[in-house]
Amino acid sequence: MTVSRSLRSLPIVLPTDQLEGHAPVAFERAARSATAGDATHLGLITIASTLTRFTLAGAAPPSARRPILDALDVLERWRGGGESEHSVKRARSDAFAAAPSVEQRTVEAVAGSLGSRKQHTAIDAHADSVVLRFVGLGAYYAVSACILALDGASDPAALVAIPRQAAGALAYQQAGLGLARSQVMRARALEQAGWEAERPGAPAGHGEEALAIQLFHEFLGAYWKDHSDAQRAYFADFIHWALPARLSAN
């Protein structure tokens, strides 16, 4: 049987054309094929700015957001022709410099609420430190998503990573302020640890408190993954709605 030449010939996919799955396919393909400054690129900037503002509002307190919002304001004015690319680069530099302060102020805001709480379980001190770590990471990745949006002014492909980064930021914030603070979840981790430590055949050398901390992180990791996936799906719905039909159909 003769195989036609068209079946034998496979197109070569360049590394720059490979889709990584960080964003909905239509969004990623559009970002990788857009030329800086064209209509597709400017539309993607609008989507990216909307997503990052939403994420920042969910992951950092109002008192910490201003430097990053100012940078996004510059990006949006650039999109409308009111700022130069140099101004966007300067705004990006300012946002990067402000990132540690945003994270610190977010952690301090949450720490103030934890300090007055009575300790109820043996793992409370550790769990409270995890709360602060998670809300700090939420703020960090929210700012990181905003910086990617600013990078996207000169490099459209930089926009591809935003949905995944933003979803992770909100998942950290939700896990930190939600399940990680739950006394019920901490008590259940201790209860499960007690059962595991005493069951026949259990490995030696695992104390109940150490097991409870391990279980606490297992519960929290599953919760984070669920929320990250749900947030990515929410962003995907928004992106599909916001993209023009000519891009969504590709």
N, C-alpha and C positions, 0 to 999 in steps of 0.2 A: 504494500500500500504506500502510495506517495503522500508525504505530508506537505501541505502547501507551505510556501515560504512565509506567508503571513502568520501561520501558526508556530513556525520555528523561531521567528524573530520576536524577542521580548524587549520591550522598551527598558532603557536604563533609567533607574530612578536615582537622581542625585541626592546626596545627603541633605541638601537644603530643601528638597522636595518631600522628604519623608515626614509623615504625620506622627506626632508623638502621643496624641491622646490627652493632652492637657486641657483641651477645650473642645467644644462641639466641632465636628468635622468642617462644617461650612465656615465657621469663624476662623479656625486654624488655617484652612486653605486660603481664605481671603487675605489673612494677615501675611501669609508667606508669599502670596503672589502680588500683593499691592506694591505700588511704587510710592515712595515718600511724597506726600503732598497731593496725591490724586484723590478722586471722590471716594473711592473705597476706603482708603487710608483714613481720611477725615471722618468718615462714618464710624469706623472702628474705634477711633479716638473717643468719639461721643459715648459709645457703648462702654469702653474701658473706664472713662471718667465716672460714668453713672455707677458701675459696679464697685469701683474703689471708694467712692464717697459713701455708698451704702455700707461697705465693709468697715470703713473707718468709724462710722457712726455706731456700729455695733460692737466694736472691739476696743475703743478708747473713750475716756470721759470727755465731755465738752471742753473742759479746761486744758486738755492736752492736744486737741486737734488743730488749733489755729495755724501753726506753721505749715502743716501738710495741706490744709485746705487752701492756704494762700498759694502754695505751689500748684495745686490743681486749678486754681483760678487762672494762673498764668497759662497753663496748658490749654484751657478752654478759650482764652482770648487769642492764643496762637492759632487755634483751630479756626477761629473766625477772622483771622488776618490782622488781629490787633497787637500781636507781639512777634518778636523775632525768634528764630531758633536759638540764638545766643541767650535770650531771656529764659527760654525753657531750660537750657542747660544750667544756667545760674540757679533757677528755681529747683532743679533736680539736686544740685549741690547743697542748697539750703535745706531741702527735705531730708537728705541723707544725714546732714549734720544734726538735725533735730530728732532723728530716730531714737537715740538713747534716752533723750528727755521724755519723749512720748511714752516709751515703755516704762520708765521709772515712775512717772506720774500716774500711770495706770495701776502699777503695782502698789504704789503708796495709797491710792484711793481705796483699793480693795483691802489692803493690810489694816487700814483704820477700822474697817468693819469686823475684821477677824479678831482684833486685839481684845475686844470686850466680850468675846464669846467664852462661855464656860467649857472646859475640857470634859468630855463625857466618855471617851474610849481611849484605849492604850495607844492607838495609832493617830490620835488627833493632831499631835504636833507635826508628825510627818505629813499627814493629809493636808494640813493648812499650808505647809511649805509647797506642796504640789499645786494647790489652788493658786498661789502667787506665781509659781513658774508658768502655769498654763495661761493665766491672764496676761502675763508678760509676753509670752510667745504669741498670743493672739494679737496684741498691739504691734509687736515686731513684724509679724507677717502682713498685717494690714498696711503698715507703712511701706513694707517691701512691695506690696501690690501697687501702691500709689507710685512708687519710684519706677516700677516697670511701665506704668502708664506714661510717665514722663520720658522714659527711654524710648517709648514707642513713637514719639514725635519724629525722631530721626531714623528709627529702625522698626518698621511695622511688625516684624516677626517677634519683637520683644513682647508684644501684646498677648501672644499665645499663652504664656504662663499665668496670666492674671486670674482666670476663673478658678484654677486649681489652688493657687496661692491664697486667693481671697476666701475660698471655701474652707481651707485649712485654718485660716485665721479665726473665722467665726466658730469653727468647731472647737478650737482651743478655748475661746472665750466661753462658749456654752458649756463645755465640759468642766471648765474651771469654776464658773459661778453656779453651775447646776449640780451635777452628780458628785463632783469632788467635795462639795460642801455638805452633802447630805449625811446627816447622822445615821439615817436608816441604812444607807449603803455601807458606811463604816462598820456599823454593828453587824451587818450581814457578812462582811468580809471576815470579821472576828469569829462569827458563828461557823462559817464554812471552814475557817482555819482550825478551829477546835475539833470539828469532825474529822478533817483530814489528818490532823496530828495523832488522833487516837485510833483511827481505823486500822484493822489488821493489815500488815504488809506495807504500811506507810514507810517511806525512806527515813532513816534515822538522821538526826542532826538538823531538823527543821523545826525550830521553836514556833509556838503558836503565833507570837507577834510578828515574826519574820514572814510566816506564811500569810498572815493577814495583810501585810504590806504588799506582798506579791499579788495576792488576789485583788486587792484594791486597784493596783495598776492594770491587771487583766480586765477588770470590769470597766475601768476608765478608758482603756485602749479601744475596747469594743464600742463603747459609747461614742468616743471621738470619731471612729470610722463611720458609724451610722450617720452621725450629724454631718460629717464632711461629704459623704455620698449624697445625702439629702440636699445639702446646700449647693453642690455641683449640679444636681438635677434642677433645682430652682433657678440657678443662673442660666442653665441651658435653655430652659423655657423662655426666660427673658431675652436671651440672645436670639433665639429662633424668631421671636416676635419682632425684635428690633432690626434684624437684618432685612435688607430689601429682598424681594422675591427672586431677583436674578442671581443673588448669591446663595440663598437658601436652597435653590433648585440645583446648584452645581454639585 
